[in-house]
Amino acid sequence: MACSVLGCVCGKYYFPQRFVMVLLSSLGIIIAFGQRVNLSLIITVMVKPGNRTVSDECKAPNVTTNTTNSTQSESKQYSWTEMDQQVLLGIFFLGYFIFHVPGGYLSDVYGPRIVLSTAILMSSLFTLISPPVVLYTHYWLFVAVRFFIGIAQAPLFPPMTTLMARWIPKQERATVGGIVFAANSFGIIAGSLFSGIIEIFFTWEAVFYFWGLIGIIWYIFMMLYGYSEPASHPHILEKEKELIETNTIRREKKLKPDWIHVLIDPVVWGLIFGQYGHSWLIFFLATNMPKYYKDVLKFNMKKNTMVSSLPYLLQWVASVASGWAGDWMIKKKGYSISFIRKSYTTVSSVLPSICLVGIPYCECDEVLVTVLLCLSLFTMGPFYCGLKVNVIDITTNFSGIIMALVNGCGAIAGYVSPYIVGVVAPNNTLYQWKIVMWIIFIGASVTNILYVLMGNATRAKWDMLPEEWTEYKTKLDQEKEEKRAKALEKKAKKQEERAKKAGPST
């Protein structure tokens, strides 16, 4: 019997292969986000102090607590203006947006395994060449490299969505979605923590080399042990294969997307608005909060690294817990999938933005700022078992390309957010940052309202053949009638119990 390292021991399988895919997918997201956000932290030491616009409202710590090591002083620094820095932080998302839909199409056509692995390989190679480009060429070539890293990572979440649609039974999707899609939290943790530690003990150049090499190592494991679907996996047991195929929708005929009906579907637009609001929050936090700590609160690299990492751990914990709770409420308590998706998305949009508004009002209180940031990311956790898995609810045949459309539109926020900060807060004063936070709050709240009004978790008509739709609609009508009958029966029982308690009338 052929034996997979991650699949069996002594001829007996002990680890379900769908969870091998969950592990590989999660590690892929962690590495990709590490490559994505490392610049947000180390740009604070790549730029000459005189070229950073630093607010003087908060006092810097004593010189003894802010000294740098010898290796850091050996690294070259650059005279990039505040807007130059924001261009570098935002250009990734422009490339990320442009190639999103083509990446989703490739995922559905050629399979998620090859698309995902190639995406991270290319991102890793561009990350590896970043130091020589910065050191020996021009600023705009480095901008181009960051742009191409964005293009490389564009086909990241679409193949993840396709993998989940093919590998994960519907009753496990909230839990697994909470783990896989929230792996970006661990990616931001790793991107901040490891990048900060490497920069402290070595140089900023070593940060890029580390993330590039670890991405190539992941690529090798993905090509060895990853598979696009259970049917192509040589090591999966029939029992697990049957479980997956029974609880996922298999394509018997090849469908082509009906783009007219997709683009006029209000549910799709609800997903786009909701995703944009979340991206508005998460990309702002990932790209601009390290600069806020450095330029407003005067954090050194060590403190910046720790404070930039901790909140994302809380976000991941909240996401996993929410996934488990969501599946439990659907299975045991009878809540509708639409209710869970909308409730989770609302919590993860409104509460985090309220916490962000409070941050500049805390002024120079480091503890309060850190607490609010932790609360903001903790309450953002339920999003990954809310809207993020909602795409799989409405489509199985086109999950990759619809996720690409939704996530790609959300990526626009990653490009717009740094630009807004550069324009609204050029001097990094607390007053300017208050305006920035209120803009973030309004954007997140409005987009969430649109998602709640337009979204649902019912499979779309354009995702099915005509005969499938007729059968599916009949099934939905039957389920509604059953729920209505149960509700009436429950109401009648309650009335009967009240009558018994009241006793015979006199």
N, C-alpha and C positions, 0 to 999 in steps of 0.2 A: 504493500500500500504506500502510495506517495505520501510523504509527511511534511506538512507545513510547520515551520517553527512556531508560528502563532496559532496553529490549528490543532495539533494533536501531540500526544506523548504516549509512547508504548502502544501505538496502534489505536488509541482511543481519543476521541475528540473531547476536549475539556473546556474549550472557549468558543462560544458561538461566533461564527464567521461574520455575522452582521455587526458584532461589537468590535471585531478586528477593523472593519471598515469605519466604524465610529471613531476608533482610536487613531487610525491613520488620517482620517479627515480632520479630526480635532488638532492633531499635531501639525498638519499642513496649514491650518488657519493660524495657529500660534506662530509658526515661523513666518508666514506671510505678513502678519501684523507686526512682528518684531522688525522685519525689514521696512515696513511702512512707517512706523512711528519713531524709529531710532533717531532720525534727524531732528525731530521736535525737541529732544532733550539735548543732543550734543551740539546743536546749532548755537546754544548759549555759550559754548566754549570755542567754537570755530570763528566767532565774530569778535573783532577787537572791542574792548570795553567802550572805547570812545565812539564807536559806531552804533551801539545799542542805546535807544532812547529809554533812560531809566528814570522813573519817578523818584522824587526825594521826599515823598510823604511818609514813607516808612523808613526807619533808620536801619542801616546795614549793621550786621553783627560785628563784634570785635574782629580786628584783623587776624588775631590768632586763630579764630574759628573759620576763617575764610581763605586760608592759605592754600595754594595748589601744590601738587607734588612736582618733582623735577621732570618727569616724563611729560606732564601736561605742558610745561613751559617750552619743551622742545617741539611741540606741534605748532605748525604754522597757523596764524590767524588772519582773517580777511576783513576788508573794509566794506562790508555789505551794509547798505542802509536798511532801515526798518521795512520799507516796501520791498527791497530785494529779498529779505528774509521771508516775508509773507508770500512772495512769488514762489520761492523754493518750497515752502510748505504746502502751497495750494496747487501747484502745477501737476502733482501726482494725480489729483482727483480729476483734472481735465482729461488726462490720458485714460484714467479709470472709467470715465463716463463714455468716451468716444467708442471704446471697443467692447462695451458691455453686452449689447444686443448681439453682435456677431459672435461673441464668446458663448452666449447662451445657445445660439443656433448650432454652433459646432458641438456643444455638449450633447444636445439632443440627437444630432446626426451621427457623430463619431464615437460617442460614449463618454461618460464623465471621467473615467480613469485617465485616458490619454490627454484630455484637455486640462484637467486639474494638474496632473504631474508636469506637463509642459509649461503651464503658466508659472508654477513655482520655480521650475528650473530656470526659465528665462529671467524671472525676477531676481533669482540668486546670482546669476551671471552679471546682470547689470549692477547689483549691489557690490559685487567683487571689484568691478572696475571703477567704482565711485572714487576711492582715494586717489589713484593716479590721475583721473580726470580733474579733480579739484586741485591737486598739487601742481600739475604740469600743463594744464590747458586754461581755458577761459571760463568765467562764471556761467555764461550762457550754455556751454557744453554740459555743465553739471545740471543746469535746468533741464536740458534735453534728456539726460540720463534719468532724472526723476520722472520726467514725462513718460519715458519708455517703461520704467518700473510700474507706473500706473496702468499703462496698456497691458503689460504682462500679467498684472493681478486682476484685470477686469474679469476674466473668466474664472473667478474664484468661487463665489457663492452660487452661480447657476449650476455648475456640476455638482456642488454639494447638495443642492435641492434635488437634482435628478437622482443622485445616489440614495437620498432618503426616500424618495418616491418609489425606488426600485427595491430597496433593501429593508426598510423599516415598516413593520405592520402598523396599521392606522392607530391601534390602541396604545402604541408605544411612542407615537410621534411627538407629543408634547414634552415627554421626559427626554427623549433623545435629541429633539430640537433644542431644548434648553442646554444640553451638554455641548452639542456640536456648534451651534450658532453663537453660543456665548463663549466659545474658545477664543474669540477675539479679545475677551477680557484678559485671559491668560497671556495672549499675545502682547497686549499693551503692558501687562505686568512684566513679562519677560523682556520686552523691548525697552522698557524704562530701567528695570533692575539690572539686567546684564549689561546693557549699554553704559549705564552709569558706573558700574563696578569696573568694567573694562577700561573706560575712559580715565577713571581715577588712577588705576594701577599701570596702564599702558598709555595709549594715545587714542585720539578720536578715529584715526585711520584704522586701528585694530577692531573697532566696533563694526565697521563695514565688512572686514574680512571674516569676522566671526559669523555674522548672519548669512553671508554668502556661502560659506563652506557648510554650515549646518543645513541649509536648504538643499544643497546638492546631495548630502547624505540622506535626507528624507526622500528625495527623488528616487534613489536606488531602492529603498525599502518599499516605496509605493509601487514601483514597477515589478518588484518581486512578489508582493503579497496582496496588492490591490486588484479588484475586479469590478467591472462596470455593473454586473448584475449576477444574481445567484445562479442563473442557468449556465454561465460561463466559468463558474468557480469549480476547480477540480477537487477541492478538499471539503466541500460542504456536505453535511449529512442530509439524507432525504427528509428526515423529520423536521429539521430547521428550514430546509428548502420549501417543504409543503406549508409550514407555518407562514412563511413570508408570502408565498404565491397565493395562499388562501385569503390573506388580509391586505393584499395590494392589488391594484387593477392592472391586468396584463393587456397589452395591445395585441389584438388579433389581426387588425388591419392597420396599415400605415395611414395616418391622418396628416393632412397639411393644415397649418394654422389659417383660419379664416380671419385675416387681419382686420377687415372692416368690422366684424362683430366683436373682435377682441378690443379694438380701440374705441368702440362706442359703448363698451360694457362699463357701467358705473362702478361695478365691484373692482375692476382693474384700476380705475382711476382713484378709488378709495384707497387701495393698497399703495398706489404711487404717492398720494398725499401723506398717508401715514408713515411710509418709509422716509420720505423727505424730512418730515418733522423729527424722526429719530436720528437720521444722519446729521441733521442740523445740530443736534445735541452732542452726539458721540464724537463727531469729527472736530467740533469746537473744543471739546474737552481734551481730545488726544493731541491736537496740534497747538493749542494756544495756552492751556493751563501751565505747562512747564515754563513758558515764557512769562506768564503772570507771576509765578513763584519767584522767578529769577529777577525780573525787572521791576516788579511792584513790591513784593515782600522781601526781596534780597536774599533768597535762599541760596546756599552754596550747592555744589553738585551732589554731595552726599545726602543732604536733607531733601533736595529736589527729587533725587532718585527714589527715596523711600516714600515721600508723600505722593509722588506720581504713580506709585505702584499699588499701595495698599487699597485704595478705593475699588480698584478693578477686581481684586480678590472677593470683596463683598458683593460686587455685581455678579460674579460667577456663582457664588453661593446662592444668591437670591434667584438666579435663573434656574439652577438645578432644582431648588426647592419648589419653585413655582411650577416647573414642568411636572413634577411628581403630584403636586396638589391639583393641578389642572386635570391630569388624567384621572385622578381619584374622584374629583367632582363630576366629571363626565360619566364615569363608569358606575359609581356608587350613589351619587346624589341626583343624577338625571339632568344636570345642567346641559344646555345646548352648547355645541362647539362654538357657535357664533358668539354667544354670551361670554364664554371664557376668553376668546380671542380679543373681543372688544374691551372687556374689563381690564385684561392684562395690558393692552396697548394704552389705554387711558391712564392707568396708574403709572406706567413707565414713560409717559410723555409729560403729564401735568406736574406730578410731584418733583421730578428731577429739575425741571425748569424753575419751579418755585425756590428750590434750594439754591440754584445758581444765582437768582436775583439777590438772595441774601448775602452772597459772598463779599461783594465790594462794600456793603453796608457794615460788615464786620471790621472794616478798615484794616488795621495792622495786627489784629488778633489772630495769630497763627493757629491756635488751637480751634477756635470757632470756625475759621475758614476750612480747616482740615475736616472737622466734623460735618460741615455742610456738604463738602465735596464727597465724603463717604456716604452720606445719606442720599445725595443725588444719584450716585452710581448704584447704590443698593436698590433704590426704588426703580432704577432703569432695568434691572434684571428680568422682570416678567415679560419684557418685550420679545425675548427670543423664543418664548412658547406662546406668544400672542400673534402679532402680525407676521413675524418671520416665517412661521410654519403655515400661515393662512394660505399662502400660494399653493401648497400641496393639497389643501382642502378643495380648491376650486378647479385644479387641473392636475392630471397625471401625465397626459400625453405631451404637454408643452410646459412642464414645470421649469425646465432649464431656461427656456427663452422668456417665459413670463417673469421669472425671478430676475433675469437679466434686464428686462424692461423696467421692472419696479426698482431694483437695486441701482440700476444705472441712472435713473432719474434722481434717486436719492444722493448719488455721488456728486451731483451738481452742488449740493450744499457744502460738500467738502472743499470745493473750489471757491464758493462765494464767501464762506465763513472767514477764512484768513484775510480776504480782501476787505470785508466789513471792519474787522479789527484794525487793519492798517489805516483805513480811512477815518473811522470813528474814534480810535484810541491811539493817535500817532505819538502822543506824549506819555502814554501809560499812566495817566492820573486816575484816581479812584472815581472821580466824576465821570470821566469818559468810559470807564469800565462799567459803571452803573447803566449807562445808555446801552452798551453792548449787551449786557445781561437781560435788559428789558426787551430788546429786539429778539433775543433768543427765546424768551418766554412767550412772546406773542406768536412767533413763528411756530413753535411747538404746539401751542394750544389750538390755533386755528386749523392746522393740518390734522390734528387729532379729531376735532369736531367733524371735519369732512370725512375722515375714515369711518367714524362711528355711524354717520348718516348714510354712507354709500356702500359700506362693506357687508359681507356675510361669509359663511363657510359652506355654502351649497355648491356642489360641482356645476361648472358652467356648461351651458348648452353647446357652445362651440368646441368643447372638449370631447364630444361624443358623436358617434354616428347617429343618424335619425332614429333607427330602431332601438339603439341604446337609450336615447333620450326619452322615448316613449315608456320604456321599461322603468327607467330611473324615476321619471315623473310619477308613475303609478305607485312606485315604492314610497316616494316621499309623501304622497297623498294618504297612503295607508298608514304611514307612521304618524302623520298629523291626526288622523282619525283615532288611532289608538291612544295617543297622548290626550286628546280631547275627551275620550271615553273614560280614561283613567282619572282625569281631573274631575269630571262630573261624578264619578263613583266616589272619589275621595271627599268631594263636597257633600254628597248625600250621606256618607258615613258620619261626617262631622255634625251635620244637622240632626241625624238620628241620635248621636251621643248627647247633644245639647238637650234634645227633647227628653231623653231618659233622665238626665240630671235635673231637669226642671220638675219632673214628677207629673202625676195626673192633674189635669186642670180641675178646679173646683167650680 
